[in-house]
Each structure stands twice: as C-alpha cells, then as structure tokens.
Amino acid sequence: MFDGTQRRIVSLWFPRFASDRVLRAHPQEGPFVLTLQQGNANRVHCLNEAAQARGLQRGMAFADARAFCPDLSSRPADPAEDQRFLALLRRWATRWCPWVGFEGPDGLVLDITGSAHLFGGEAAMIASLTARLTRAGLAVEAGTGGTRGAAWARARYGAGGPLDSLPIAALRLDPETVTGLQRMGLRSIGQVAASPRAPLARRFGAELLLRLDQALGTRPEQISPEAEPPHYAVRLTLPEPIGRTADVMAGTARLLERLCGKLTDHQTGARVLCLSLRRVDGDFRAVELRLARPLRDPARILPLFERGVDEVDAGFGIDQMRLEAVTVEPLPVEQIAQTGTRDPGRLDDLITRIGTRIGLENVIRYLPADSHIPEQAFTIAPAAFSSPGNGWASPRPRPVWLFPPEPLAVTGPRPPRQFVWRRMTLTTGRATGPERISPEWWLIDEAWQSGMRDYWQVETVQGRRLWLFYTPQNPGWFVQGEFA
Amino acid sequence: MPSSSLTAYPLRPARVHEACGPSAASFALWTAALTGGDVIWVREGWRSEQLNPLGFQGLDPARLILAQTGDQNDTLAVGEEALRDGAAPFVVLELTAPIGLTTGRRLQLAARAGGTTGLCLIPEGMGSNAAETRWHCNPVFDAQDSTRQRWSLIKNKSGTCEAWNVRWDPEAHRVAVVSPVRE
C-alpha cells in the first residue's frame, strides 16, 4: 500500500496543443494561429512558436493579430477534434503506466508509481516520453512530483527547483485569488504555506487551502483513469483456407456468438455490422449488413448474412474472418412479456433483408406533417429509423394519387363541362368545391409560384374522379390527383 | 344479373392475385384494410405518380411500409422476399411490364410458403397466367356516391367470372355490394 508521499505523478502539458495538432496534418512555415469565434469576435485560440515570437498572444482579436503580423496564416479551431486527439494521446500514454487521466483540455496526468523502473528509472522514462512526443510534432512540458498538484505546477512553472519557490499561480487557482494573494505580498507557494491558515481561509475560501494541501500532499487527490471504450470486433484465423458458403457461415456463427456476448455485456445492439474476409492472396472481401433495428441475437442476425456471404468470391480460400459492429446503439435489456402473440422483430428483420437489396433508405414509412399544402401534408422517413405516426386526419377528401400538375386546355373560373385529359375526353358529372389553398408564404416553393389554388373534386360521367385546381391569380386549370 | 355478394372476395389467402384498371389502387387499399396487419407496398421509385396517405380509404397509413425499387427485377425480388417471410400479411406489387409464367409461379409459391396474400397491380392486359384471380376495377359515376366502383372478375382459377358494383362503407369498414340502377 502506498501512502501519499511515495506516489510519483507525471503531469504532461502541451502548451500549443491545438495548433500543433493542425500543423501535424498541414505542415507550414511562419507564424500560424487558430481562430475561434467567441461572441461577435474572431479570436486567437492557439498559436505556434513563430507567432508567439512576433508578439501575438492567445485571446487577442484576430484582426489585431493580422495587423501586427501581415504574413500570418490561420485556420479555424476545432475543439471537438482536439478533444478526440487528446483521447488518442491518453490511450497511447497507457504504454507507460495504466493510470492515465486528462488534465484540462491540453494536458495528461500519469500515475507512474511502480512503473518507472520498467523504463530505466524516472528520468529516463520522462526523457523518452518527451522525445517521442517532440518527434511527433507536439511541444510538451513534463513535470514530476509526489502529488498531482506538484506535478502540475512543475509542468507549467519550471521542472527543477523546490515547489516552495514556484509562483502562487502554480497552485491551480482562479486569477482573482492569485491577484488577491499578490496584493497581500504573497508571491510564492512557500510564502503561502508559511502564513497562518485561518485568515487565508476566511479571505479566499476553502479552495485556496484545498489546492495548497493537494500540492503539498497533505490531502489526497485521485487520478481517474478513463475506462477504455468497448471494442466491438472479433476475429477468427483459420489454419486452412475455407471457401464453401456453409463453412463461412459456420465461422460467422462463431464470431457472432462472441460479438453478441460482448454486446449483451454492454447492453448495446449492433446497427451496422461488417464482416471482412481475408483471402489467401491477401485480398479482402467485405460484407456489410445494415440492420433495421439494433440487434444482439445471433440466431436472428446470422440468417441475414446469408445473402451477402453467398455473393462473396472466395478465390483460393479465406483464411481470416473479422466481424465488427461498426455502429452500435444502446439496447437495454427488456422484460419478457407474457402477452403479445406477434413478434414485432419479424417485420424489422424483413425490412433489413429488403434493405440489403434496395438500400435501407428506400424502405419508407409515411408520417403526418402539419401543412395545408397537399403534397407537404405528409413526410416520408426510412422505416428502420422511425416509428409509425398517428394523427392522420384530413378535413376534406384527398386523392389517392398525386402527380405533378398536368395543364388542361380550358378557361374560366368554374370547372369545365368537358375536357381532355391524357387523350381521354371526359364530361363532368359532378364538381365539388372550391377548396381554396394558399401557398405557404414562409416557404419558397417553385410549384406554388402561380399563387393560390381553388381545388375541385370532379367526378366524370366516364367514371374517373379527378382532383383539379384553378389558379385565379394566373388563370389556368390543372389536374393534380386522382381519387381511385 | 349479378349476385348480391362477391364470390371470390375476400381474396383467397396465401395466393397472389392481380388487379388492373384505374381503380386498382383502391382495390388494393380496401383489401389491405380488410386483411389487417402490416402492408408492404413495393413500387418503382422513379414513377411520378405518388401515393397520398391522406387519401387512403379504409387503410391506416401507419400500417403501410413502402419499398421503392429501382426496376421491375428488384420489385419482384423484394415482393417475393416479403411474400415468403410472412411478417406482413398483405403485399402489394406494382408492376410496369408483363411477367412470365415462371415469375408468376415463383410469387405464387412464395405466397404459399409465407401464408401471405399478394396483389399485383398490373397494366391492363398484362396479366400472368399464374394468378389466382384477376380483377378489373373501374370507377363508376353515381349521383350520390363518390366511392362507387365496378369490379369485374376477369380471371378466376376456381370459379366463374362475374362483375359487381361496389362501394366502401366507412361505418361498417367493409366493401358493400350495390345493385346496379336499372336504366
């Protein structure tokens, strides 16, 4: 068991993290800044060494920065991408020790207690660590200490020297407290530690003493290592190549068994699965399966693979299979219901199978929409990603078929007595209407440029029941639908 | 003299039937409404005529799943898959070209395997001999009723051909036969 003083913590600080990340991907010479929109101003988010040497600093307006430095190049910052990159670095840093946590948006903290000797001692380990990061193009400052606070302070305010001589800003305090302490004449950590505690606590609150104690090691501070995100991929390597569909399916069944076990452990279900088959000649064949709803039941997924596996050209044989759940969605465990005779999953499986042939986005469902415009009174949504909508109500009869308006060669505001439509001469038997529909002025719709419409339900003596409209603002008659 | 009740209707289950004529869509919707359960409607996605769910008589649009295919081959493949699966008890296929006896028979076998009723909406005169029944559906003008249609049974594998005037009864939620007006 370690007590607080025996721990060894390394704090890594990347002073130019965001710009280093971008410059790794797009190397360039000269001053460079990343800009971030804050409020109404475009401000400098991060900058490289050359820009710093020209007198630019973080937080200054980008317009000012360009005035100082006309040859400045810039890119917009992407904090989300920075976070992802830091997560990658965190994962990489677990090669040194298992306990690695984040330290703010641009730092990592490693608990190297008991692992430094594996790399030839602490100094050798730090040297190797910084050398690797520098080679990767990242400016890095490393600080070590017995506590997280001390390591943090040394990383940012000088690695050598005793903790007491570091400025008070190294205590992870907010700027007002730092200013307040400086006004009192306390400039170094040693001075703060030596002054009486009670007046400090009264004046600056408990935060100051907490940070001081954490830096000095009298109060513990945890490092929370991030949990590894679950990895939904399994692999099967075969001693002899296989080629028959049944064999590949049997291999897939084994892989599915393992993958679904993993999915069950994490209460998730696969939405997109990818089975990649490595052939003997080094070529890969991939079978992608998009499911209509998250699934983790091997017995139901396996038959859905049949069609894709059957189409694969095995060449001289397949010697490795890898199954990956590319997209995973939460799928909580459900109580087994005693009622309910029909299995709702059957239809989803059918949608999946249809989707593998024509694309899952082509299997659609109608959803009601709130609009008076006949063609916008409903929307379509992929059936796999939506549930049936309710509230289908139309105050007036609507045709079963809708088509782009077809003009009629007739005039006048009343429905024509006789007209020709699709080479058929039709005689009006009864006309119901008009139903006036105005275009939605807040939406620009090309089809409704001709203004409002008066809709008529025209039943012809010949039988056909058509939906005609007249546009009073641009006189003309059109057929837009048919009541079957 | 047409009889007062439809002989081959409701459609014989686990078979594929055909409907043509201007009111074939109504025939499909009414039949789907009477069948119950989910309905899969397969049609080619490029066609400019679109189904309008607000105009459905009888059928709740929430029960409909539409599969938009690229060509007739896909339509037939998707239709066969849906018929064989049986998850949706009623499958509608909109065909644009005539299908051969083999294709028709395949659909028939799929419907039998899945216990599903299939209905092909065909262009006039392009039926397949494998169909169980074929209906020609025409709207009929009537002074009072705007749902009146004339359904002619023009092919029936297990019975005689006949014709009826029908209308949709929204209260009873069924197809009602009306006697033709004597001229």
Interface residues (C-beta under 8 A of the other chain):
Chain A: R346 L347 D349 L350 I351 R353 I354 R357 I358 N362 V363 I364 R365 Y366 P368 P374 E375 A377 F378 I380 A383 P388 G389 N390 W392 S394 P397 R398 P399 V400 W401 L402 F403 P404 G429 R430 Q457 E459 T460 V461 Q462 G463 R464 R465 G481 E482 F483 A484
Chain B: P22 S23 A24 A25 S26 L29 D38 I40 G45 S48 E49 Q50 L51 N52 P53 L54 G55 F56 Q57 D60 P61 A62 R63 L64 I65 L66 A67 Q68 T69 G70 D74 A77 V78 E81 A82 D85 G86 A87 A88 N138 P139 V140 F141 A143 S146 R150
